[in-house]
């Protein structure tokens, strides 16, 4: 397994841990990584903001409000974070 893959898997685990506190009924094993996360998990904008704050707390990545629209799917979020954590 490559370092990038390990980092990717670690990021997903962190994301799922934070989302699990917001959407405890979510089944992350069946989550399509390309779909709209908010719609699929039925989380509102306030919960999504709490998720982004959780990412900042856990990873130390500041996500400016201008970038919120770029973070639609799981893959979008992982790719965004991978660049900022590199």
Secondary structure, 3 states (H helix, E strand, C coil): CCHHHHHHHHHHHHHHHHHHHHCCCCCCCCCCCCCCHHHHHCCCHHHHHHHHHHHHHHHCCCCCHHHHHHCCCHHHHHHHHHHHHC
